[in-house]
Amino acid sequence: MLIIYIVDKIFLLYTIMLFVRIIASWIPEIQGQRWMHFIVFYTDPYLNFFRRFIPPLGMFDLSPIVAFLCLSLLEQVVKSFLMTVLL
């Protein structure tokens, strides 16, 4: 059960990083911050995957919504798999 707890926390951390990345894209003052470079480095490859398939609608980029949904689905699949293997 510890492994499921750890996996849960990793997904939570990545979800928070995605959320911070999306909010920070609206605040240009923090784009140059060192901690922001860390978040961008780890979240942009994932977001760019969805941006290739989902074009923005005017000023709105809907790819993060799909990215959150896919991440949530992946989390559920991984945790279900671990539950069946470990129990």
N, C-alpha and C positions, 0 to 999 in steps of 0.2 A: 504494500500500500504506500510505502514511502516513495517509490518510483512514480506512482500516479500523482502524488502530492507535488513532487518536483516538476513533473511535466506540466501540471496545472499552473504552477508558479512561473515557469518559463513562458508559457503561452500568455499569461497575464502580463508579464513584463514586456513582451513583444507587442501586445495590444496597446499598452500604455505608450510605448515608443512610437507606434504608428499614430496614435492620437496626438501626441506632442508634435510629431512631424507635420501633421496636417494643420494643426492650429498655428504652428510656427511659420508656415508658408504665408500666412496673412500678416505676420509681424516682421517686417524687414530688419528691424533693429537687432534681432537675435540670430539672424542668419549667419553672422560671422563668429558667433560664440564657439568656443572649443568643444563644449559638450554637445552643441548642435551638430557639429561635423561628425561626431561619433554616431549620433542618431541617424543622420542622413546616410552615412556609410552603410549602416545595417538595414535601413528600411527602404531606401530608394530602389535597390534591385528588385525587391518584392513588388513595390508599387509600379515600377516601370514595366514589369511583366503585364499588368492589367492595363496600363496606359497604352500599350501597343494595340490592344483589341477594343478599347472603349475610348473613343474620341471625346474631347470635352464638348459640352453643350454651351456654347458662348463662353461665359466666364466660369462656368461650373464644371469641375472635374469630378465625374461620378465614379471613377475607378477606385477611389478609397472605400466607397461603400461596398463594392463588390469584393475588394480585398479583405475588408472586415468580415464579410459573410463567409468567404472561402476559408479564412483563418479560423473562424468559429467552427465551421464544418470539419476542417482538418483536426482541430482540437478534439471534437467529439469522436471522430473516427479513431484517432490515436488512443484516447482514453478508453474507448470501448474495446479496442484490440488488446490493450494492456490488461483490462479487467478479465477478458476471456483467457488470456495466456497465463496470468498470475493466479487466477482462482480455480 
